[in-house]
Amino acid sequence: MKILVTGGAGFIGSALVLHLVNDLGHEVLNVDALTYAANPTSLALLQNDPRHRLVEADICDAPRMQALMSEYKPDAVMHLAAESHVDRSISGPGAFVRTNVVGTQIMLDAARSHWDQLKGAAKDAFRFVHISTDEVFGSLGPTGSFNEETRYDPRSPYSASKAGSDHLVRAWGETYGLPILISNCSNNYGPRQFPEKLIPLMILNAFEGKPLPVYGDGLNVRDWLHVNDHARALTSILSKGQPGETYVVGGRAEKTNITIVKTICAICDELFPHNAPHEKLITYVADRPGHDRRYAIDPAKIERALGWTPQAQFETALRDTVLWYRDNESWWRPIREGVYRGERLGLAKA
């Protein structure tokens, strides 16, 4: 297949592109604005691979998106490009509305124009896969899980912008007949994640002996999904999903934030005993405004309908993630010395 991927130089996007090309043998046109969170070195394995082409372009540039669609003539679009960090959305929501809402509308229009020109089997086979988040569903109590029928209840500018993009995708499916699919995933972790997110931030701060800032009481719960499991889920949705359907994707690994941090500390105690105990670095800080208490995903539908299941065992995969950051300082050191030095974000008052 020829697949146009947006945001393919980001964390999840690069894992997906590597899976599409290296594991499945597809061709990929990778469209990415290369903002602060993108890192082309994540795609170093594809540097000389003719099946992969990286184009620096903004999804909000409608003429460019139309031109790329017309030139490449993809069999499918997998739309991951987004502003994704909740803390940044609190202090600067405008960028999230622009990229996540307006950018999605522009991609839908470009895909629709391309699809309208297809004929026969090519038209029937075309897919627009929109990758979203479980944060659109709001906050859970101590029990229960999100599923495909959960009502939307976004609580942050980020989740509201992603909810808006989900609604646009469904509307283009209903109004214009565009063959769309939507996924809503839980928190991802693994190699090549930009270090403003919880797990890489804790790992790198622990490496450097810096404080490990834990929001509030540390008891907020997230369901953790390894990025490679997520990439497999997305390709399953592309190849086997039913147009118009939504699939929630989770790793069946609910953990409190403080459990995550203490587990990373224990791993670092083993790897760097001269700095042990790393738990002495844990520092409780003021909570994020509107911090959702608990997320959990019930992935029964994708497991049953598409045969996908998460393969990563959390504790083992987390240790492997710590080892990856230990062994790939050349990937993260320029980030820590440049665009993001580990500072607290999202301090706007609620």
C-alpha positions in Angstrom: 0.0 0.0 0.0 0.9 3.7 -0.4 0.1 5.4 2.9 0.2 9.1 3.7 1.0 9.5 7.4 0.8 12.8 9.1 2.9 13.5 12.2 5.2 10.6 11.3 8.3 12.1 12.9 6.7 12.2 16.3 6.7 9.6 19.0 3.7 7.4 18.0 4.1 8.4 14.3 7.7 7.3 14.0 6.8 3.9 15.6 4.0 3.5 13.1 6.1 4.5 10.1 8.9 2.1 11.1 6.3 -0.7 11.5 4.6 0.1 8.2 7.8 0.1 6.2 10.2 -2.3 8.0 7.7 -4.9 9.2 4.9 -4.7 6.6 6.6 -3.5 3.5 4.3 -0.5 2.7 5.4 2.8 1.1 4.9 5.9 3.3 4.8 9.6 2.5 5.5 11.1 5.9 4.1 14.6 6.3 5.3 16.4 9.4 5.7 20.1 10.3 8.9 19.2 12.3 7.9 21.2 15.4 9.6 20.9 18.7 8.2 17.4 19.5 9.3 15.9 16.1 12.6 14.3 15.7 13.8 13.1 12.2 16.5 11.0 13.9 13.8 8.7 15.1 13.5 7.6 11.5 17.3 7.0 11.0 16.7 3.4 10.1 14.8 4.6 7.0 17.3 7.2 5.9 18.2 5.5 2.6 15.0 3.5 2.2 13.1 4.4 -1.1 9.9 3.3 0.5 9.9 6.3 2.9 9.8 10.0 2.1 9.7 12.7 4.7 8.1 16.0 3.7 8.3 19.0 6.0 4.8 20.6 5.7 2.1 22.0 8.0 -1.3 20.2 7.8 -2.9 23.7 8.1 -1.5 24.6 4.7 -4.5 23.6 2.6 -3.0 24.1 -0.8 0.1 22.0 0.2 -2.0 19.2 1.5 -4.1 19.1 -1.6 -1.0 19.1 -3.8 0.7 16.3 -1.8 -2.5 14.2 -1.9 -2.8 14.7 -5.7 0.9 13.9 -6.3 1.2 10.9 -4.0 -2.3 9.4 -4.6 -2.3 7.3 -1.4 -4.3 4.2 -0.8 -4.9 5.4 2.8 -4.3 8.3 5.1 -3.3 7.8 8.7 -3.7 11.1 10.6 -1.6 11.4 13.7 -0.3 15.0 13.4 -1.4 16.9 16.6 -0.4 19.1 19.4 -0.5 16.5 22.2 0.8 17.8 25.6 -1.9 18.7 28.1 0.3 21.1 30.1 1.2 23.1 27.0 -2.5 23.3 26.1 -3.2 25.0 29.4 -0.9 27.9 28.7 -1.3 28.1 24.9 -4.6 26.6 23.7 -4.7 28.4 20.4 -2.0 26.1 18.8 -4.1 23.1 19.8 -7.3 24.4 18.2 -5.4 25.3 15.0 -3.5 22.0 14.5 -6.0 19.6 16.0 -9.2 21.0 14.8 -8.5 23.2 11.7 -5.7 20.9 10.6 -7.9 17.9 10.8 -10.6 19.6 8.7 -8.0 20.5 6.1 -6.8 16.9 5.9 -10.3 15.6 5.6 -11.0 18.0 2.7 -7.8 16.9 1.0 -8.6 13.2 1.5 -12.1 13.7 0.3 -11.0 15.5 -2.9 -8.6 12.6 -3.6 -11.2 9.9 -2.8 -13.8 11.5 -5.0 -11.5 11.0 -8.0 -10.9 7.3 -7.3 -12.8 4.7 -9.2 -13.9 1.1 -8.5 -11.8 -1.1 -6.2 -9.4 1.8 -5.4 -12.3 3.9 -4.2 -13.8 1.1 -2.2 -10.4 0.3 -0.5 -9.5 3.8 0.5 -9.4 4.6 4.3 -8.9 7.7 6.4 -7.7 6.5 9.9 -7.8 9.2 12.6 -5.7 8.6 15.7 -7.1 10.2 18.8 -7.0 9.8 22.6 -9.0 8.4 25.6 -8.8 11.9 27.2 -11.8 12.9 25.1 -13.9 10.8 27.5 -13.1 12.8 30.6 -12.3 11.3 34.0 -13.4 8.0 35.5 -14.2 7.2 39.1 -12.5 4.3 41.0 -14.2 1.7 38.8 -15.3 1.2 35.2 -13.6 1.6 31.8 -13.9 3.7 28.7 -15.3 1.9 25.6 -16.5 2.9 22.2 -19.9 3.9 23.6 -18.5 6.2 26.3 -19.9 9.8 26.0 -17.4 12.6 25.4 -16.5 14.8 28.4 -13.2 16.6 27.7 -11.7 18.6 30.5 -8.6 20.3 29.1 -8.0 22.4 26.0 -6.0 19.5 24.5 -8.8 16.9 25.0 -11.4 19.4 23.8 -9.5 20.0 20.6 -9.1 16.2 20.0 -12.8 15.7 20.7 -13.5 18.4 18.1 -11.3 16.6 15.6 -13.1 13.3 16.3 -16.5 14.9 15.7 -15.3 16.4 12.4 -14.0 13.0 11.2 -17.4 11.3 12.0 -19.2 14.2 10.2 -17.1 13.8 7.0 -18.0 10.1 7.1 -21.7 10.7 7.6 -22.1 13.7 5.3 -19.7 12.9 2.4 -19.4 9.1 2.8 -15.6 9.3 3.3 -14.5 5.8 4.6 -13.2 6.9 8.0 -12.0 5.0 11.1 -11.2 6.4 14.5 -9.0 5.1 17.3 -8.9 6.4 20.9 -5.8 5.2 22.7 -4.5 5.2 26.3 -1.2 6.7 27.4 1.7 5.5 25.3 5.3 4.7 26.5 8.4 3.4 24.9 11.6 4.6 23.1 11.8 7.9 21.3 9.2 9.7 23.4 9.7 13.5 23.8 10.9 14.1 27.4 8.1 16.4 28.5 5.9 13.3 29.1 5.9 11.6 32.4 7.9 8.4 31.8 10.8 9.9 29.8 10.9 13.0 32.1 11.3 10.8 35.1 13.9 8.6 33.5 16.1 11.5 32.3 15.7 13.4 35.6 16.7 10.3 37.5 19.8 9.9 35.2 20.8 13.4 36.0 20.0 13.4 39.7 17.3 16.0 39.3 14.0 16.2 41.2 11.2 13.9 40.1 8.1 16.1 40.1 4.9 14.3 40.9 1.6 16.2 40.5 -0.7 16.3 43.5 -0.8 13.1 45.5 0.5 11.0 42.7 -2.6 8.8 42.7 -3.9 9.7 39.3 -4.4 6.5 37.3 -3.6 5.9 33.6 -3.7 2.8 31.4 -0.3 2.3 29.7 0.1 1.1 26.1 3.5 0.3 24.6 4.0 2.4 21.4 4.8 -0.7 19.4 1.6 -2.4 20.5 -0.2 0.7 19.4 1.5 0.7 16.0 0.3 -2.9 15.5 -3.3 -1.9 16.6 -3.4 1.0 14.1 -2.3 -1.2 11.2 -5.0 -3.8 12.3 -7.6 -1.0 12.2 -6.4 0.1 8.7 -6.4 -3.4 7.2 -9.4 -5.0 9.1 -11.5 -2.3 10.6 -15.0 -1.5 9.4 -15.4 2.1 7.9 -17.4 4.3 10.3 -16.3 2.4 13.3 -14.4 3.5 16.4 -11.9 1.3 18.3 -10.5 2.1 21.7 -6.9 0.8 22.3 -5.4 0.1 25.7 -2.6 -1.9 27.2 -4.6 -3.4 30.1 -1.9 -1.9 32.4 -3.5 0.6 34.9 -1.0 2.3 37.1 -0.9 5.3 39.4 1.6 8.0 38.6 3.5 7.4 41.8 3.8 3.7 41.1 5.3 4.5 37.7 7.8 6.9 39.3 8.8 4.5 42.0 9.2 1.6 39.5 11.5 3.8 37.5 13.5 4.6 40.6 13.9 0.9 41.4 15.2 0.2 37.9 17.6 3.1 38.1 18.8 1.9 41.5 19.7 -1.4 39.8 21.4 0.3 36.8 23.0 3.2 38.6 23.6 2.0 42.2 26.0 4.8 43.0 23.1 7.2 42.9 20.6 5.1 44.9 18.1 5.4 46.3 16.5 7.4 43.5 13.3 7.7 45.5 14.9 10.5 47.4 14.5 12.6 44.3 10.7 12.4 44.3 9.1 15.8 44.9 5.4 16.4 45.2 4.3 19.6 43.3 1.1 21.5 42.8 -1.3 19.6 40.7 -2.2 20.4 37.1 -5.4 22.4 36.7 -8.2 20.1 35.7 -6.1 17.0 36.2 -8.4 14.0 35.3 -8.3 11.4 38.1 -8.4 8.1 36.3 -8.5 6.7 32.8 -9.0 3.0 31.9 -9.7 1.4 28.5 -11.7 -1.8 27.8 -10.2 -2.9 24.4 -12.5 -5.9 24.1 -13.9 -4.7 20.7 -10.6 -4.5 18.9 -9.4 -7.7 20.5 -12.6 -9.5 19.5 -13.2 -8.0 16.1 -9.7 -7.5 14.8 -7.7 -10.1 16.7 -5.3 -7.5 18.2 -4.0 -7.9 21.8 -1.3 -6.0 23.7 1.9 -8.0 23.8 4.2 -5.8 26.1 4.4 -6.8 29.8 4.5 -3.4 31.5 7.4 -3.9 34.0 9.6 -5.6 31.4 8.8 -3.0 28.7 9.4 -0.1 31.2 12.8 -1.5 32.0 13.6 -1.8 28.3 12.5 1.8 27.9 14.9 3.0 30.6 17.7 1.0 28.9 16.9 2.6 25.6 17.3 6.1 27.1 20.5 5.0 28.8 21.9 3.7 25.5 20.6 6.6 23.2 21.9 9.8 24.9 22.7 11.1 21.4 18.9 11.1 20.7 17.7 12.9 23.9 20.7 15.1 24.9 20.2 17.7 22.1 16.5 18.0 23.3 17.5 18.5 27.0 20.1 21.1 26.0 17.8 22.8 23.5 14.0 23.0 23.0 13.0 21.4 26.4 15.2 21.3 29.5 12.7 19.6 31.8 10.9 22.8 33.1 7.4 22.7 34.5 4.7 23.5 31.9 1.0 24.4 32.2 1.1 26.6 35.3 -1.8 28.8 34.3 -4.3 29.1 37.1 -7.5 27.0 36.8 
